[in-house]
Amino acid sequence: MDDEHARPDVVLLDTLGELAGAYAAATVAFVGGSLVPAGGHNPIEPALWAKPVVFGPSMENFRGVARALLDAKAAFQVKSSQALGILLAALLSDPVACQRAGEAARQLVERERGAAARSAARLAALLEEGVTP
């Protein structure tokens, strides 16, 4: 890059602790560990930044969230690296679709915030009532 302020077309990260913040600069986010049987990585991180989320077929570690994002039209699932390239080209040429999917992703995450605390409170209430889960 000639201009130190220009944005690169693609950024690959292979370190711990940097990815969540890097999503802020993304247009579209591909969630790794999902094109191979590795279980997928966290799709909530790019969703928090209102980025459209793309992942492969292996999302076993985040099955519920992946399904919710797909149902909300906030994510796209591909079956291969070839399909990934085609989808990314299509999304990058359609900023309106990117913005719509990204906003749907952010709204879904906002609606679900606090789910763990609500679940813990409900379990505590059940235990107080003497109900065993």
FIMIDREN-556946 format. One record per residue: x, y, z of N, C-alpha, C, O in turn; residue in one letter; residue number from 1. Coordinates in pm, 1 decimal. Each point is the difference from the previous one (the first is absolute). Layout:
N
+----------+----------+----------+----------+----------+----------+----------+----------+----------+----------+----------+----------+----+-----+
:   n_east :  n_north :     n_up :  ca_east : ca_north :    ca_up :   c_east :  c_north :     c_up :   o_east :  o_north :     o_up : aa :   i :
+----------+----------+----------+----------+----------+----------+----------+----------+----------+----------+----------+----------+----+-----+
:        X :        Y :        Z :        X :        Y :        Z :        X :        Y :        Z :        X :        Y :        Z :  A : NUM :
...
+----------+----------+----------+----------+----------+----------+----------+----------+----------+----------+----------+----------+----+-----+
This chain:
133
+----------+----------+----------+----------+----------+----------+----------+----------+----------+----------+----------+----------+----+-----+
:   n_east :  n_north :     n_up :  ca_east : ca_north :    ca_up :   c_east :  c_north :     c_up :   o_east :  o_north :     o_up : aa :   i :
+----------+----------+----------+----------+----------+----------+----------+----------+----------+----------+----------+----------+----+-----+
:     84.7 :   -118.0 :      0.0 :    -84.7 :    118.0 :      0.0 :     88.6 :    123.5 :      0.0 :     93.6 :     10.7 :     79.3 :  M :   1 :
:   -123.6 :     81.3 :   -168.1 :     77.6 :    122.3 :     -7.7 :    -39.1 :     98.3 :    110.0 :     85.9 :     64.1 :     60.4 :  D :   2 :
:   -212.1 :    -53.3 :    -35.8 :    -51.1 :     94.7 :     98.3 :    -13.6 :    -70.7 :    134.8 :    -69.5 :   -101.2 :     10.0 :  D :   3 :
:    133.9 :    152.5 :     91.6 :     -5.2 :    -67.2 :    130.3 :   -138.8 :     -0.7 :     61.2 :    -24.4 :    -74.5 :     95.0 :  E :   4 :
:    -67.7 :    155.6 :   -146.9 :   -136.1 :      4.5 :     53.5 :    -99.5 :    -79.9 :    -83.8 :   -117.7 :     -8.5 :     34.7 :  H :   5 :
:    164.0 :    -49.2 :   -143.4 :    -89.0 :    -80.2 :    -84.4 :    -35.2 :   -129.3 :     70.9 :     79.7 :    -54.5 :     76.3 :  A :   6 :
:   -199.4 :      6.4 :   -102.3 :    -44.5 :   -126.8 :     58.3 :     39.4 :   -113.8 :    -91.8 :    -19.0 :      9.5 :   -121.2 :  R :   7 :
:     73.2 :   -116.1 :    175.8 :     31.5 :   -115.7 :    -83.8 :   -128.1 :    -70.0 :    -44.2 :   -104.3 :     14.1 :     63.8 :  P :   8 :
:    112.4 :    -88.7 :   -171.8 :   -116.3 :    -74.5 :    -48.7 :    -33.3 :   -118.3 :     90.0 :   -116.9 :    -32.0 :     21.2 :  D :   9 :
:    220.9 :    -32.7 :     31.6 :    -17.8 :   -119.0 :     83.4 :     97.2 :      8.2 :    116.9 :    114.7 :     41.4 :    -16.7 :  V :  10 :
:   -160.8 :    -80.8 :    134.5 :     86.3 :     -7.0 :    117.4 :    -14.6 :   -140.8 :     57.5 :   -110.9 :    -46.0 :     27.2 :  V :  11 :
:    222.6 :    -20.7 :     -9.3 :      0.6 :   -131.7 :     63.3 :     68.7 :     13.3 :    135.2 :    109.8 :     55.1 :      8.7 :  L :  12 :
:   -173.0 :   -104.8 :     96.2 :     58.1 :      3.7 :    133.8 :     26.5 :   -142.5 :     45.1 :    -81.8 :    -89.6 :    -20.9 :  L :  13 :
:    196.3 :     70.4 :     82.6 :     35.1 :   -131.6 :     52.6 :     58.6 :     15.6 :    139.7 :    100.5 :    -62.4 :     34.2 :  D :  14 :
:   -164.5 :    146.2 :     45.0 :     43.6 :     22.6 :    137.5 :   -122.6 :      0.0 :     90.1 :   -112.7 :     16.2 :    -46.8 :  T :  15 :
:    135.3 :    -34.3 :    174.4 :   -110.3 :      1.4 :     96.0 :    -24.8 :    141.4 :     49.7 :     93.7 :     77.7 :     17.7 :  L :  16 :
:   -219.2 :    -45.0 :      4.6 :    -35.6 :    124.5 :     65.8 :    -16.4 :    120.6 :    -90.2 :    -31.7 :    108.0 :     49.9 :  G :  17 :
:     51.6 :   -120.8 :   -179.3 :    -10.1 :    115.9 :    -88.6 :   -124.0 :     -2.3 :    -88.2 :    -42.0 :    104.0 :    -50.8 :  E :  18 :
:    -15.3 :   -218.6 :     32.7 :   -106.0 :    -15.3 :    -97.8 :   -125.0 :     81.2 :     32.4 :    -54.2 :     66.2 :    -88.5 :  L :  19 :
:      8.0 :    -69.6 :    211.1 :   -125.6 :     67.2 :     35.1 :      3.6 :    147.5 :    -37.3 :    -97.0 :     52.0 :    -55.1 :  A :  20 :
:    206.1 :     15.4 :     83.8 :     11.4 :    141.7 :    -34.1 :     21.0 :     24.8 :   -147.5 :    -41.4 :    103.8 :    -51.6 :  G :  21 :
:    104.6 :   -196.7 :    -17.1 :     26.1 :     15.9 :   -142.9 :   -129.3 :     -2.5 :    -80.7 :     -6.2 :     58.1 :   -108.4 :  A :  22 :
:    -95.3 :   -123.5 :    159.0 :   -126.8 :     -4.0 :    -71.7 :    -56.5 :    140.0 :    -22.7 :    -76.9 :     20.0 :    -94.0 :  Y :  23 :
:    112.3 :     75.2 :    175.9 :    -50.3 :    136.0 :    -16.0 :     36.7 :     57.7 :   -136.5 :    -75.9 :     79.3 :    -55.8 :  A :  24 :
:    188.7 :   -117.2 :      2.6 :     46.6 :     53.0 :   -128.0 :    -49.6 :    -81.3 :   -119.0 :     24.3 :     37.9 :   -114.6 :  A :  25 :
:    -92.5 :   -147.4 :    139.4 :    -42.3 :    -89.5 :   -108.0 :   -122.6 :     52.4 :    -72.5 :    -77.3 :     79.1 :     54.0 :  A :  26 :
:     61.4 :   -124.3 :   -176.3 :   -123.4 :     20.9 :    -74.9 :    -86.9 :   -123.9 :     14.1 :   -120.9 :      9.6 :     21.2 :  T :  27 :
:    183.6 :   -125.6 :    -33.1 :    -62.4 :   -131.1 :     16.3 :     96.3 :    -83.7 :     82.7 :    121.6 :     14.8 :    -13.0 :  V :  28 :
:   -173.7 :   -101.9 :     97.3 :     87.2 :    -81.9 :     83.6 :    -21.3 :   -148.0 :    -29.1 :   -110.8 :    -51.9 :     12.9 :  A :  29 :
:    218.7 :    -15.2 :    -52.4 :     -3.4 :   -145.3 :    -12.5 :     47.2 :    -58.7 :    131.6 :    108.9 :     32.7 :     47.2 :  F :  30 :
:   -189.3 :   -118.5 :     12.1 :     32.3 :    -63.3 :    126.9 :     71.9 :   -131.4 :    -29.4 :    -57.1 :    -92.3 :    -58.1 :  V :  31 :
:    182.0 :     86.1 :     99.1 :     84.8 :   -114.9 :    -30.4 :    -34.7 :   -124.3 :     79.1 :    -91.3 :     -1.8 :     82.6 :  G :  32 :
:    168.3 :   -102.4 :   -111.4 :    -21.9 :   -128.4 :     65.5 :   -131.3 :    -62.4 :    -39.4 :    -50.6 :    -88.5 :     69.0 :  G :  33 :
:     -5.7 :    134.7 :   -181.3 :   -132.8 :    -47.0 :    -37.3 :     -5.5 :    -66.6 :   -137.6 :   -100.6 :    -62.4 :    -33.8 :  S :  34 :
:    205.1 :     74.4 :    -44.5 :      3.8 :    -69.9 :   -128.7 :     57.2 :   -140.8 :     14.9 :    -12.9 :    -83.2 :    -89.7 :  L :  35 :
:     75.0 :     58.3 :    201.9 :     54.4 :   -131.7 :     33.5 :    -70.8 :    -47.2 :    126.4 :    -58.8 :     82.2 :     70.2 :  V :  36 :
:     62.2 :   -209.7 :    -39.0 :    -72.2 :    -47.6 :    118.6 :     69.7 :     38.8 :    130.7 :     51.0 :    -85.6 :     72.3 :  P :  37 :
:    -49.6 :    215.4 :    -43.7 :     63.2 :     51.1 :    121.9 :   -101.6 :     60.9 :     96.2 :     38.0 :     40.9 :    109.7 :  A :  38 :
:   -164.4 :    -33.5 :   -146.5 :   -103.2 :     49.5 :     90.1 :    -32.8 :    146.4 :    -12.6 :    -99.2 :     45.7 :     56.7 :  G :  39 :
:    180.3 :     30.1 :   -130.1 :    -28.7 :    141.4 :    -19.5 :     48.0 :     88.0 :    113.5 :     27.5 :    -46.7 :    110.5 :  G :  40 :
:    -18.1 :    174.1 :   -140.3 :     38.1 :     99.8 :     99.8 :   -122.0 :     84.5 :     32.8 :   -108.6 :    -23.3 :    -53.1 :  H :  41 :
:    126.4 :    119.9 :    139.3 :   -110.0 :     77.3 :     55.7 :    -58.5 :    100.9 :    -99.9 :     67.2 :     97.2 :    -34.5 :  N :  42 :
:   -189.7 :   -118.1 :    -12.2 :    -61.0 :     95.8 :    -92.3 :    -60.5 :    121.3 :     69.4 :    -41.9 :     94.9 :    -66.3 :  P :  43 :
:     37.1 :    -97.1 :    199.0 :    -56.3 :    114.8 :     72.1 :     91.7 :    120.7 :     -9.9 :    -47.1 :    113.7 :     -2.8 :  I :  44 :
:    178.9 :   -137.6 :     -2.5 :     94.9 :    111.6 :     -3.2 :    -22.9 :     92.7 :   -119.6 :    -11.0 :    120.9 :     20.4 :  E :  45 :
:      3.3 :   -171.1 :   -144.2 :    -26.8 :     93.7 :   -109.4 :   -141.8 :     55.4 :      5.0 :    -23.5 :    113.5 :    -41.7 :  P :  46 :
:    -70.8 :   -191.6 :     91.9 :   -137.8 :     48.1 :     10.3 :     -9.6 :    121.4 :     90.8 :    -78.4 :     91.2 :    -26.3 :  A :  47 :
:    157.8 :    -89.3 :    133.2 :      1.3 :    116.1 :     90.0 :     37.7 :    128.4 :    -72.4 :    -44.8 :    108.5 :     37.2 :  L :  48 :
:    127.0 :   -121.0 :   -140.3 :     45.5 :    116.0 :    -78.1 :    -90.7 :     26.4 :   -119.9 :     34.8 :     79.9 :    -86.9 :  W :  49 :
:   -149.6 :   -145.4 :     81.1 :    -96.1 :     17.6 :   -110.0 :     61.5 :    -37.1 :   -133.9 :    -16.1 :     70.8 :    -99.4 :  A :  50 :
:     87.1 :   -183.4 :     98.4 :     61.2 :    -49.4 :   -123.0 :    -74.7 :   -124.1 :    -47.1 :    -37.0 :    -84.2 :     81.8 :  K :  51 :
:     14.3 :     71.6 :   -211.5 :    -58.6 :   -123.8 :    -48.2 :     97.4 :   -114.7 :     27.0 :    120.7 :     14.2 :    -19.3 :  P :  52 :
:   -173.0 :   -125.1 :     62.9 :     81.2 :   -113.8 :     42.4 :    -10.7 :   -110.5 :   -105.4 :   -109.0 :    -34.6 :    -45.6 :  V :  53 :
:    224.0 :    -19.1 :      8.9 :      5.4 :   -111.1 :    -95.2 :     74.7 :   -113.9 :     67.4 :    104.1 :     21.5 :     62.3 :  V :  54 :
:   -156.9 :   -142.4 :    -74.6 :     69.5 :   -115.6 :     56.1 :    -28.7 :   -122.6 :    -84.9 :    -92.3 :     -2.7 :    -81.3 :  F :  55 :
:    174.5 :    -98.0 :    103.1 :    -14.1 :   -126.2 :    -71.8 :    -94.5 :    -94.4 :     71.0 :    -71.6 :     40.5 :     91.6 :  G :  56 :
:     70.9 :   -167.5 :   -133.6 :    -95.8 :    -96.9 :     52.9 :     31.4 :    -51.0 :    140.4 :    -87.4 :    -57.6 :     64.7 :  P :  57 :
:    208.8 :     77.2 :    -16.6 :     39.4 :    -54.9 :    129.9 :    -11.8 :    105.9 :    109.2 :     97.1 :     68.6 :     32.0 :  S :  58 :
:   -215.8 :    -56.3 :     24.0 :    -23.7 :     97.9 :    107.2 :    -53.5 :    -69.3 :    124.8 :    -80.8 :     57.3 :     73.1 :  M :  59 :
:    125.8 :   -180.6 :    -48.5 :    -50.4 :    -78.6 :    112.8 :     19.9 :     68.1 :    134.7 :    -82.5 :    -16.6 :     89.9 :  E :  60 :
:    190.1 :     92.7 :    -74.2 :     26.1 :     67.0 :    127.9 :    -92.3 :    119.4 :     24.3 :     -9.8 :     49.6 :    112.2 :  N :  61 :
:    -57.2 :     -4.1 :   -217.1 :    -87.5 :    117.7 :      9.5 :   -129.4 :    -24.9 :    -76.8 :    -53.8 :     90.2 :    -64.2 :  F :  62 :
:      5.3 :   -211.9 :     71.5 :   -115.5 :    -42.7 :    -78.9 :   -121.3 :     92.7 :     18.9 :    -58.7 :     45.3 :    -98.2 :  R :  63 :
:     21.5 :    -17.5 :    221.7 :   -118.8 :     81.8 :     27.2 :     13.2 :    141.4 :    -50.9 :    -92.7 :     54.0 :    -60.4 :  G :  64 :
:    207.0 :      6.0 :     84.2 :     23.9 :    137.8 :    -44.7 :      5.3 :      5.8 :   -151.9 :    -54.3 :     92.4 :    -60.6 :  V :  65 :
:    119.7 :   -190.8 :     -1.4 :      7.7 :     -3.0 :   -146.2 :   -140.7 :     -9.5 :    -59.4 :    -32.7 :     71.5 :    -94.7 :  A :  66 :
:    -49.3 :   -158.9 :    149.9 :   -137.5 :    -14.9 :    -49.0 :    -78.3 :    129.8 :     19.0 :    -72.6 :     42.1 :    -90.1 :  R :  67 :
:     86.5 :     21.5 :    206.4 :    -72.5 :    125.1 :     25.4 :     42.8 :    108.9 :    -98.2 :    -84.1 :     74.5 :    -50.3 :  A :  68 :
:    214.2 :    -64.9 :     22.9 :     48.6 :     99.6 :    -95.3 :    -52.4 :    -28.2 :   -140.3 :    -39.9 :     92.2 :    -71.2 :  L :  69 :
:     40.0 :   -218.2 :     31.4 :    -54.0 :    -35.1 :   -131.7 :   -149.0 :     33.2 :     -8.2 :    -46.4 :     56.8 :    -98.8 :  L :  70 :
:    -27.6 :    -92.6 :    203.1 :   -144.2 :     26.7 :      1.3 :    -30.6 :    149.5 :     -4.5 :   -101.2 :     41.4 :    -56.4 :  D :  71 :
:    189.2 :     39.4 :    116.0 :    -18.9 :    145.5 :      1.3 :     51.7 :     66.1 :   -127.1 :     -4.4 :    122.4 :    -12.5 :  A :  72 :
:     53.1 :   -201.9 :    -81.5 :     58.9 :     51.3 :   -124.3 :    117.6 :     92.1 :     27.9 :     23.0 :     98.7 :    -69.9 :  K :  73 :
:     51.4 :   -134.9 :    175.6 :    117.0 :     76.1 :     43.1 :    128.9 :    -72.8 :    -34.1 :    109.2 :     53.9 :     18.1 :  A :  74 :
:   -122.2 :   -177.1 :    -67.7 :    117.6 :    -81.4 :    -31.2 :    -26.1 :    -79.7 :   -126.5 :   -113.5 :    -17.4 :    -44.4 :  A :  75 :
:    224.1 :    -30.0 :    -11.3 :     -3.2 :    -79.8 :   -121.8 :     88.0 :   -122.1 :     22.5 :    109.5 :     10.7 :     55.2 :  F :  76 :
:   -157.1 :   -125.0 :    -97.6 :     77.3 :   -122.3 :     16.2 :     37.7 :    -54.3 :   -137.2 :    -83.6 :     -9.9 :    -89.8 :  Q :  77 :
:    210.8 :    -24.9 :     75.4 :     50.5 :    -55.0 :   -125.4 :     48.8 :   -142.2 :     24.6 :     27.8 :    -38.4 :    113.6 :  V :  78 :
:    -17.8 :    -38.8 :   -220.5 :     42.1 :   -139.3 :     13.2 :    144.4 :    -23.4 :    -40.1 :     55.2 :   -106.7 :     26.9 :  K :  79 :
:      7.8 :    206.3 :    -91.8 :    135.8 :    -20.5 :    -49.9 :     73.0 :    132.9 :    -12.3 :    -60.8 :    106.9 :      6.5 :  S :  80 :
:    191.7 :   -115.6 :    -24.3 :     78.6 :    121.9 :    -18.9 :    -37.1 :     67.8 :   -131.9 :      5.9 :    122.5 :    -10.1 :  S :  81 :
:    -43.7 :   -199.9 :    -89.5 :    -43.0 :     58.8 :   -126.3 :   -128.6 :     80.5 :     19.7 :    -11.9 :    112.4 :    -48.8 :  Q :  82 :
:    -82.7 :   -170.3 :    119.8 :   -125.3 :     70.1 :     28.5 :     26.3 :    123.5 :     85.6 :    -67.8 :    101.7 :    -14.9 :  A :  83 :
:    165.7 :   -110.5 :    104.2 :     37.2 :    115.6 :     82.6 :     46.1 :    115.3 :    -87.9 :    -43.8 :    113.5 :     19.0 :  L :  84 :
:    130.6 :   -140.7 :   -113.7 :     48.8 :    105.0 :    -89.2 :   -111.4 :     66.4 :    -78.5 :     -3.6 :    122.2 :    -13.8 :  G :  85 :
:    -87.0 :   -203.6 :    -37.3 :   -113.2 :     53.2 :    -77.4 :    -88.4 :     87.5 :     88.1 :    -39.8 :    109.4 :    -40.1 :  I :  86 :
:      9.2 :   -158.1 :    160.7 :    -85.7 :     76.3 :     91.5 :     66.2 :    130.3 :     43.1 :    -64.6 :    104.8 :      1.3 :  L :  87 :
:    193.1 :   -110.3 :     33.9 :     68.5 :    122.1 :     42.6 :      0.8 :    104.0 :   -112.0 :    -21.6 :    118.5 :     25.5 :  L :  88 :
:     46.2 :   -161.6 :   -148.4 :     -2.4 :     93.6 :   -113.2 :   -138.3 :     63.5 :    -14.1 :    -11.7 :    120.3 :    -23.8 :  A :  89 :
:    -92.3 :   -201.5 :     38.4 :   -136.0 :     52.3 :    -10.5 :    -31.1 :     98.4 :    111.9 :    -57.0 :    106.3 :    -24.7 :  A :  90 :
:     94.2 :   -141.1 :    147.5 :    -27.8 :     89.2 :    112.9 :     78.1 :    130.6 :    -10.2 :    -53.8 :    107.5 :     26.5 :  L :  91 :
:    179.5 :   -117.1 :    -64.5 :     82.4 :    120.5 :     -8.6 :    -45.1 :     92.7 :   -112.3 :     30.9 :    119.2 :      1.8 :  L :  92 :
:   -103.0 :   -172.5 :    -98.3 :    -51.3 :     85.6 :   -107.0 :   -139.2 :     54.0 :     32.9 :    -58.8 :     72.6 :    -80.2 :  S :  93 :
:      6.4 :   -107.3 :    196.6 :   -134.3 :     44.2 :     39.1 :      1.6 :     56.2 :    142.7 :    -36.7 :    -69.9 :     94.5 :  D :  94 :
:     78.8 :    195.2 :    -79.0 :      9.5 :     58.3 :    134.5 :   -133.2 :      4.0 :     74.7 :     -2.1 :     -6.6 :    122.9 :  P :  95 :
:   -107.3 :     17.3 :   -194.8 :   -131.2 :      3.3 :     65.7 :    -28.6 :   -135.3 :     65.5 :    -48.4 :     -5.2 :    113.0 :  V :  96 :
:     78.1 :   -104.0 :   -183.8 :    -20.7 :   -134.0 :     57.4 :     90.3 :    -20.6 :    120.7 :    -42.1 :    -58.7 :     99.7 :  A :  97 :
:    166.2 :    106.8 :   -107.8 :     91.8 :    -10.8 :    113.8 :    -53.5 :     75.8 :    120.5 :      0.3 :    -51.2 :    112.0 :  C :  98 :
:    -45.7 :    172.3 :   -135.4 :    -51.6 :     81.8 :    110.3 :   -124.6 :    -64.1 :     62.0 :    -14.5 :     -2.7 :    122.2 :  Q :  99 :
:    -73.5 :    -47.9 :   -205.3 :   -124.0 :    -62.7 :     48.7 :     30.9 :   -123.4 :     85.4 :    -54.0 :    -15.7 :    109.5 :  R : 100 :
:    141.4 :    -71.6 :   -160.8 :     35.7 :   -121.4 :     74.4 :     75.5 :     35.0 :    127.0 :    -24.2 :    -60.0 :    104.7 :  A : 101 :
:    114.7 :    155.7 :   -112.4 :     75.6 :     41.4 :    117.9 :    -89.4 :     57.0 :    109.0 :     17.3 :    -29.6 :    118.2 :  G : 102 :
:   -111.6 :    110.7 :   -158.9 :    -92.0 :     58.4 :     98.5 :    -88.3 :   -108.7 :     61.2 :    -28.8 :      4.0 :    119.6 :  E : 103 :
:    -13.9 :    -99.8 :   -199.3 :    -78.3 :   -112.0 :     53.9 :     82.9 :    -79.3 :    100.1 :    -52.0 :    -46.4 :    101.4 :  A : 104 :
:    180.0 :     30.8 :   -129.7 :     89.4 :    -72.0 :     91.9 :     11.4 :     73.7 :    132.8 :    -11.9 :    -60.1 :    106.7 :  A : 105 :
:     35.1 :    191.0 :   -114.2 :     13.7 :     79.1 :    122.5 :   -129.5 :     -2.2 :     81.3 :      3.5 :    -14.4 :    122.2 :  R : 106 :
:   -116.2 :     28.5 :   -189.2 :   -128.6 :     -1.4 :     70.8 :    -24.2 :   -133.3 :     69.1 :    -50.9 :     -3.3 :    112.1 :  Q : 107 :
:     86.4 :   -105.5 :   -177.1 :    -16.8 :   -132.1 :     61.7 :     84.0 :    -11.1 :    126.2 :    -49.1 :    -46.3 :    103.0 :  L : 108 :
:    174.0 :     87.8 :   -109.6 :     87.9 :     -7.1 :    117.0 :    -53.7 :     89.4 :    111.7 :      0.1 :    -39.5 :    116.5 :  V : 109 :
:    -45.2 :    158.0 :   -151.2 :    -55.7 :     90.8 :    101.9 :   -122.5 :    -60.6 :     68.0 :    -15.6 :     10.8 :    121.6 :  E : 110 :
:    -71.2 :    -74.5 :   -200.2 :   -120.1 :    -63.2 :     58.0 :     35.8 :   -112.4 :     94.9 :    -69.7 :    -22.2 :     99.0 :  R : 111 :
:    177.4 :    -49.1 :   -127.8 :     37.2 :   -117.0 :     78.9 :     95.8 :     31.3 :    114.4 :     31.2 :    -88.8 :     79.3 :  E : 112 :
:     15.9 :    211.8 :    -68.9 :     92.1 :     34.8 :    109.0 :    -62.6 :    -33.1 :    134.3 :   -118.7 :     23.8 :     22.7 :  R : 113 :
:    199.5 :    -78.3 :     64.8 :    -48.2 :    -31.7 :    133.6 :    -65.6 :   -137.1 :     11.1 :    -56.6 :    -33.1 :    104.2 :  G : 114 :
:     63.5 :    -46.2 :   -209.5 :    -65.3 :   -131.8 :      2.8 :     59.0 :    -88.0 :    109.2 :    -73.8 :    -71.9 :     67.3 :  A : 115 :
:    204.5 :     76.1 :    -48.4 :     62.0 :    -83.6 :    103.7 :    -46.7 :     42.3 :    138.4 :    -28.9 :    -84.8 :     84.4 :  A : 116 :
:     21.3 :    214.4 :    -60.6 :    -46.0 :     49.6 :    130.3 :   -146.4 :    -37.6 :     23.1 :    -37.4 :    -38.5 :    110.8 :  A : 117 :
:    -45.6 :     49.7 :   -215.3 :   -140.9 :    -38.6 :     14.3 :    -12.9 :   -149.6 :     28.8 :    -81.8 :    -40.8 :     82.5 :  R : 118 :
:    161.3 :    -39.4 :   -149.3 :     -3.7 :   -145.1 :     22.7 :     44.7 :    -34.0 :    141.9 :    -60.8 :    -83.9 :     66.3 :  S : 119 :
:    167.0 :    149.2 :    -20.3 :     49.1 :    -24.7 :    135.8 :   -103.7 :     41.2 :    103.6 :    -20.3 :    -70.5 :     98.9 :  A : 120 :
:    -44.9 :    183.0 :   -120.5 :   -103.1 :     45.9 :     93.3 :   -117.3 :    -97.6 :      3.5 :    -54.1 :    -28.7 :    106.8 :  A : 121 :
:     15.7 :    -21.3 :   -221.4 :   -110.9 :    -95.5 :     -5.4 :     36.6 :   -129.6 :     70.9 :    -81.3 :    -56.0 :     73.6 :  R : 122 :
:    204.9 :      7.6 :    -95.6 :     45.2 :   -121.4 :     68.5 :      4.2 :     21.0 :    151.1 :    -39.2 :    -88.4 :     76.2 :  L : 123 :
:     86.7 :    205.1 :    -32.7 :      4.2 :     29.5 :    143.4 :   -141.0 :      0.4 :     58.4 :    -22.5 :    -51.1 :    109.7 :  A : 124 :
:    -72.0 :    108.8 :   -183.2 :   -139.0 :      2.7 :     47.7 :    -56.2 :   -141.9 :      9.8 :    -70.2 :    -32.6 :     95.8 :  A : 125 :
:    100.5 :    -50.3 :   -193.2 :    -46.4 :   -138.3 :      4.9 :     58.4 :    -75.5 :    117.5 :    -69.3 :    -77.6 :     65.8 :  L : 126 :
:    196.8 :    100.5 :    -39.7 :     64.7 :    -65.0 :    113.9 :    -60.5 :     46.1 :    132.7 :    -17.5 :    -79.5 :     92.3 :  L : 127 :
:    -14.2 :    209.3 :    -84.2 :    -64.4 :     52.3 :    121.1 :   -136.9 :    -63.4 :     22.7 :    -41.2 :    -23.3 :    113.6 :  E : 128 :
:    -28.5 :     -4.0 :   -223.8 :   -131.3 :    -62.7 :      9.3 :      9.1 :   -148.2 :     27.1 :   -101.6 :    -65.7 :     22.6 :  E : 129 :
:    223.1 :     12.2 :    -24.8 :     19.0 :   -142.4 :     23.2 :    -19.2 :    -85.4 :   -122.7 :     -6.9 :   -122.5 :     10.1 :  G : 130 :
:     -2.0 :    185.0 :   -126.2 :    -14.7 :    -74.2 :   -125.5 :    139.1 :    -40.3 :    -45.4 :     90.7 :     83.1 :     -5.8 :  V : 131 :
:    -74.2 :   -208.8 :    -25.9 :    131.9 :    -43.6 :    -48.8 :     -3.0 :     -3.5 :   -153.1 :    -92.5 :    -53.9 :    -60.8 :  T : 132 :
:    194.5 :    111.7 :      1.3 :      4.0 :      6.3 :   -146.3 :     23.0 :   -136.8 :    -60.3 :      6.2 :    -13.3 :   -122.3 :  P : 133 :
+----------+----------+----------+----------+----------+----------+----------+----------+----------+----------+----------+----------+----+-----+
